[in-house]
Amino acid sequence: MAGGFGYYSGGIIGLLLLHDEHPEAVEHEFIRLGLRWRNVGTDELTWRDALVIISQAEASGALARSKYPEFHEYFHRAAEMILYEIRTLQVLHGNASKAKKSDFPEVPEWAKDKTNVGGQKGNALPFEELQAFLDSFTTP
């Protein structure tokens, strides 16, 4: 089950390997629940309990951030943009004919196009640059 975080061996060995590589992140998952890693394997906290805690760790949690740092920022930005779109749709749905600019949520600062200030809007990224950008996510 620790295999969900990139380890092929499961059970106790997988948990120990994960803890060896990311000790602070693994321990954080336990501390967050009021537990301690040092108690794993006791009657108070069985290995099965530890396996469940790690296998059900949140995608935005410390373990995921430690194991996959390159995706952490992407995950939060995607969630932030989805929330922005939902709030915008809520404003439009609630009062489409009376909506004012002040009713709409603020665009996240990182999403504002700072390279095009005062310039022409809607410039497309050249296809080659777009392809290289997309390939950077699929190439190991």
PAZAPA-4460 file (N, C-alpha, C; in steps of 0.05 Angstrom, whole numbers, plus 32768, in hexadecimal, padded with zeros to 4 digits):
% residues 140
    n_x    n_y    n_z   ca_x   ca_y   ca_z    c_x    c_y    c_z   seq   type   mol
   8010   7FE8   8000   8000   8000   8000   8011   8019   8000     1      M     A
   8029   8017   800B   803B   802E   8009   8043   8031   7FEC     2      A     A
   803C   801D   7FDC   8042   801E   7FBF   8035   8035   7FB2     3      G     A
   8020   8040   7FBE   8013   8058   7FB2   8025   8070   7FB2     4      G     A
   803B   806F   7FC2   804E   8084   7FC2   8068   807C   7FB4     5      F     A
   8066   8069   7FA2   807C   8062   7F90   808D   804B   7F9A     6      G     A
   8085   803C   7FAE   8094   8025   7FB7   8086   800C   7FB0     7      Y     A
   8095   7FF9   7FA5   8088   7FE0   7F9B   8084   7FCC   7FB1     8      Y     A
   8096   7FCC   7FC5   8091   7FBA   7FDB   807C   7FC6   7FEE     9      S     A
   806A   7FB5   7FF7   8055   7FBF   8008   805A   7FB9   8025    10      G     A
   8047   7FBD   8035   8048   7FB6   8051   805E   7FC5   8060    11      G     A
   8069   7FB7   8074   807C   7FC3   8086   8095   7FCD   8078    12      I     A
   80A0   7FBD   8065   80B9   7FC5   8057   80B4   7FDE   8047    13      I     A
   809D   7FE0   8039   8097   7FF8   802A   8095   8010   803C    14      G     A
   8088   800D   8053   8086   8024   8066   80A1   802C   8070    15      L     A
   80B3   8019   8077   80CD   801F   8080   80DE   802D   806B    16      L     A
   80DC   8024   8052   80EA   8031   803C   80E0   804E   8039    17      L     A
   80C6   8052   803A   80BB   806C   8037   80C4   807E   804E    18      L     A
   80C4   8074   8066   80CE   8083   807D   80EB   808A   807B    19      H     A
   80FB   8077   8071   8118   807C   806E   811D   8093   805A    20      D     A
   810D   8094   8045   8111   80A9   8030   8105   80C4   8038    21      E     A
   80EE   80C4   8045   80DF   80DC   804C   80D6   80DC   8069    22      H     A
   80E9   80DC   807C   80E2   80D8   8098   80D0   80EF   80A3    23      P     A
   80D6   8108   809D   80C6   811E   80A8   80AA   811D   809D    24      E     A
   80A7   8117   8083   808C   8117   8077   807B   8100   8082    25      A     A
   8087   80E9   8085   8079   80D2   8090   8070   80D8   80AC    26      V     A
   8083   80E2   80BC   807D   80E8   80D8   8067   80FD   80DA    27      E     A
   8068   8110   80C8   8054   8125   80C8   8038   811A   80C5    28      H     A
   8035   8106   80B3   801B   80F9   80AF   8010   80ED   80C9    29      E     A
   8022   80E3   80DA   801A   80D7   80F3   8014   80ED   8108    30      F     A
   8026   8101   810A   8023   8116   811D   8008   8125   8118    31      I     A
   8002   8129   80FF   7FE9   8136   80F8   7FD1   8129   8104    32      R     A
   7FD3   810E   8108   7FBD   80FF   8114   7FC0   80FA   8132    33      L     A
   7FD5   8107   813E   7FDA   8104   815B   7FE8   80EA   8161    34      G     A
   7FF6   80DF   814E   8005   80C6   8152   8023   80CA   814E    35      L     A
   8033   80B6   8154   8050   80B8   8151   805A   80A0   8142    36      R     A
   806D   80A4   8130   8079   808F   8120   8087   807B   8133    37      W     A
   8092   8085   8148   80A1   8073   815B   808F   805E   8167    38      R     A
   8074   8062   8167   8061   804F   8172   8058   803A   815E    39      N     A
   8061   803C   8145   8058   8029   8131   8063   800D   8139    40      V     A
   8052   7FF9   8137   805A   7FDE   813E   8052   7FD7   815B    41      G     A
   8046   7FE9   8169   803D   7FE3   8184   801F   7FDE   8184    42      T     A
   8014   7FD6   819B   7FF7   7FD2   819C   7FE8   7FEC   8198    43      D     A
   7FF5   8002   819F   7FE9   801C   819C   7FE6   8024   817E    44      E     A
   7FF9   801C   816E   7FF9   8024   8151   8006   800D   8141    45      L     A
   7FF5   7FFC   8136   7FFF   7FE5   8128   800A   7FEC   810C    46      T     A
   8018   7FDA   8100   8023   7FDE   80E6   800C   7FE2   80D2    47      W     A
   7FF6   7FD5   80D6   7FDE   7FD8   80C5   7FD4   7FF5   80C7    48      R     A
   7FD3   7FFF   80DF   7FCB   801B   80E3   7FDD   802E   80D3    49      D     A
   7FF7   8029   80D5   800A   803A   80C7   8006   8038   80A9    50      A     A
   8001   8020   809F   7FFD   801C   8083   7FE4   802B   8079    51      L     A
   7FCF   802B   8089   7FB6   8039   8082   7FBC   8057   8082    52      V     A
   7FCA   8061   8096   7FCF   807E   8097   7FDF   8087   807F    53      I     A
   7FF4   8078   8078   8004   8081   8061   7FF6   807D   8046    54      I     A
   7FE8   8067   8043   7FDA   8062   8029   7FC3   8075   8025    55      S     A
   7FB8   8081   803A   7FA2   8093   8037   7FAB   80B1   803B    56      Q     A
   7FC5   80B6   803A   7FCF   80D1   803E   7FC4   80E3   8027    57      A     A
   7FBF   80FC   802E   7FB3   810F   801B   7FC7   8115   8004    58      E     A
   7FBC   811A   7FED   7FCC   8121   7FD6   7FDB   813B   7FDA    59      A     A
   7FD0   814C   7FEB   7FDD   8166   7FF0   7FED   8166   800A    60      S     A
   7FF0   814F   8016   7FFE   814C   8030   801C   814D   802E    61      G     A
   8028   814C   8045   8046   814E   8047   8054   8138   8038    62      A     A
   8049   8120   8039   8056   8109   802C   8056   810D   800E    63      L     A
   803F   8115   8003   803E   8119   7FE6   8050   8130   7FDD    64      A     A
   8051   8146   7FEE   8062   815C   7FE7   8080   8154   7FE8    65      R     A
   8087   8143   7FFA   80A2   813A   7FFD   80AA   8126   7FE6    66      S     A
   8098   8114   7FE0   809D   8100   7FCC   809C   810B   7FB0    67      K     A
   8089   811D   7FAB   8085   8128   7F90   8085   8147   7F91    68      Y     A
   809B   8153   7F97   809B   8171   7F99   8094   817F   7F7F    69      P     A
   809A   8173   7F69   8095   8181   7F4F   8077   8183   7F49    70      E     A
   8066   8172   7F55   804A   8173   7F50   803A   8182   7F65    71      F     A
   8047   8187   7F7C   8039   8194   7F92   802F   81B0   7F89    72      H     A
   8040   81C0   7F7E   8038   81DB   7F76   8023   81DA   7F60    73      E     A
   8025   81C7   7F4E   8011   81C4   7F38   7FF6   81BD   7F44    74      Y     A
   7FF6   81AA   7F57   7FDD   81A1   7F64   7FCF   81B9   7F71    75      F     A
   7FDD   81C9   7F80   7FD0   81DF   7F8E   7FC7   81F5   7F7B    76      H     A
   7FD6   81FA   7F66   7FCE   820E   7F53   7FB5   8205   7F44    77      R     A
   7FB4   81EC   7F3D   7F9D   81E1   7F2F   7F84   81E3   7F41    78      A     A
   7F87   81DC   7F5A   7F71   81DE   7F6D   7F68   81FB   7F70    79      A     A
   7F7B   820D   7F71   7F75   822A   7F74   7F65   8234   7F5C    80      E     A
   7F6D   822C   7F44   7F5F   8235   7F2C   7F43   8229   7F2A    81      M     A
   7F40   8210   7F33   7F26   8204   7F33   7F13   8213   7F46    82      I     A
   7F1E   821A   7F5D   7F0E   8229   7F71   7F07   8245   7F65    83      L     A
   7F19   8251   7F57   7F14   826B   7F4A   7EFD   8268   7F36    84      Y     A
   7EFE   8254   7F26   7EEA   824F   7F11   7ECE   824A   7F1F    85      E     A
   7ECE   823A   7F34   7EB5   8234   7F42   7EA9   824E   7F4D    86      I     A
   7EBA   825F   7F59   7EAF   8278   7F65   7EA5   828A   7F4E    87      R     A
   7EB2   828B   7F38   7EA9   829B   7F21   7E8E   8291   7F17    88      T     A
   7E8C   8277   7F14   7E72   826B   7F0B   7E5C   8270   7F20    89      L     A
   7E62   8270   7F39   7E4E   8276   7F4D   7E44   8292   7F4B    90      Q     A
   7E56   82A5   7F45   7E4D   82C1   7F41   7E3C   82C3   7F29    91      V     A
   7E44   82B7   7F13   7E35   82B8   7EFA   7E19   82AB   7EFD    92      L     A
   7E19   8295   7F0B   7DFF   8287   7F0F   7DEC   8296   7F21    93      H     A
   7DF7   82A3   7F35   7DE7   82B1   7F49   7DDA   82CA   7F3E    94      G     A
   7DE9   82D9   7F2E   7DDF   82F3   7F24   7DED   82FA   7F0A    95      N     A
   7DE8   82EA   7EF5   7DF5   82ED   7EDB   7DF1   8309   7ED0    96      A     A
   7DD9   8314   7ED2   7DD3   832E   7EC6   7DDD   8345   7ED6    97      S     A
   7DE1   8341   7EF1   7DE8   8357   7F02   7E05   8355   7F0D    98      K     A
   7E14   8342   7F03   7E2F   833E   7F0E   7E41   8355   7F08    99      A     A
   7E50   835E   7F1C   7E63   8374   7F19   7E7F   8368   7F1B   100      K     A
   7E93   8376   7F12   7EAE   836D   7F14   7EB6   8367   7F31   101      K     A
   7EAD   8376   7F44   7EB4   8372   7F60   7EA7   8359   7F6B   102      S     A
   7E93   834D   7F5E   7E87   8335   7F68   7E98   831C   7F62   103      D     A
   7EAA   831E   7F4F   7EBA   8308   7F46   7ED3   8304   7F58   104      F     A
   7EDC   82EB   7F5B   7EF3   82E7   7F6C   7F0C   82F2   7F5F   105      P     A
   7F20   82F8   7F70   7F3A   8302   7F66   7F49   82EB   7F58   106      E     A
   7F55   82F1   7F41   7F65   82DD   7F33   7F7F   82D9   7F44   107      V     A
   7F87   82BF   7F49   7F9F   82BA   7F58   7FB7   82C9   7F4C   108      P     A
   7FC8   82D5   7F5D   7FDE   82E5   7F54   7FF0   82D7   7F40   109      E     A
   7FF6   82BD   7F45   8008   82AE   7F34   7FFC   82A9   7F19   110      W     A
   7FE1   82AB   7F16   7FD4   82A5   7EFD   7FD1   82BE   7EEB   111      A     A
   7FD8   82D5   7EF6   7FD6   82ED   7EE6   7FEE   82EE   7ED2   112      K     A
   7FE8   82F6   7EBA   7FFD   82F7   7EA5   800D   8311   7EA8   113      D     A
   8025   830F   7EB3   8035   8327   7EB8   8046   832E   7E9F   114      K     A
   8048   831C   7E8C   8058   8322   7E75   8049   8332   7E60   115      T     A
   802F   8333   7E63   801E   8340   7E4F   8011   8359   7E59   116      N     A
   801C   8365   7E6E   800F   837D   7E7A   800F   8393   7E66   117      V     A
   7FF7   839E   7E60   7FF5   83B4   7E4E   7FF8   83AB   7E30   118      G     A
   7FFD   8392   7E2B   8000   8389   7E10   7FE7   837C   7E05   119      G     A
   7FEB   836F   7DEF   7FD4   8361   7DE2   7FCE   8348   7DF2   120      Q     A
   7FB5   8343   7DF6   7FAC   832B   7E05   7FA8   8314   7DF1   121      K     A
   7FAB   82FB   7DFC   7FA4   82E4   7DEC   7FBB   82DA   7DDB   122      G     A
   7FD4   82E1   7DE0   7FEA   82D7   7DCF   7FED   82B9   7DD6   123      N     A
   7FED   82A9   7DC2   7FF0   828C   7DC6   800E   8284   7DC9   124      A     A
   8012   826F   7DD8   802D   8264   7DDB   8033   8255   7DC1   125      L     A
   804B   8259   7DB5   8052   824A   7D9D   8050   822C   7DA2   126      P     A
   8047   821D   7D8E   8042   8200   7D91   805A   81F1   7D9C   127      F     A
   8072   81F8   7D92   808A   81E9   7D9B   808F   81ED   7DB8   128      E     A
   808B   8206   7DC2   808F   820B   7DDF   8079   81FD   7DEF   129      E     A
   8061   81FD   7DE5   804B   81EE   7DF3   8051   81D0   7DF4   130      L     A
   805A   81C5   7DDE   8061   81A8   7DDD   8078   81A2   7DF1   131      Q     A
   808C   81B3   7DF2   80A2   81AF   7E04   8099   81B0   7E21   132      A     A
   8087   81C3   7E27   807C   81C6   7E42   806C   81AD   7E4A   133      F     A
   805B   81A4   7E38   804B   818C   7E3E   805C   8173   7E40   134      L     A
   8071   8171   7E30   8083   815A   7E31   8093   8159   7E4B   135      D     A
   8097   8170   7E57   80A6   8171   7E71   8097   8163   7E87   136      S     A
   807C   8160   7E84   806C   8152   7E98   806B   8134   7E94   137      F     A
   8070   812B   7E7B   806E   810F   7E75   8089   8101   7E73   138      T     A
   809E   8110   7E6F   80B9   8104   7E6D   80C4   8100   7E88   139      T     A
   80CD   80E7   7E8F   80D8   80E3   7EAA   80F3   80F0   7EAE   140      P     A
***
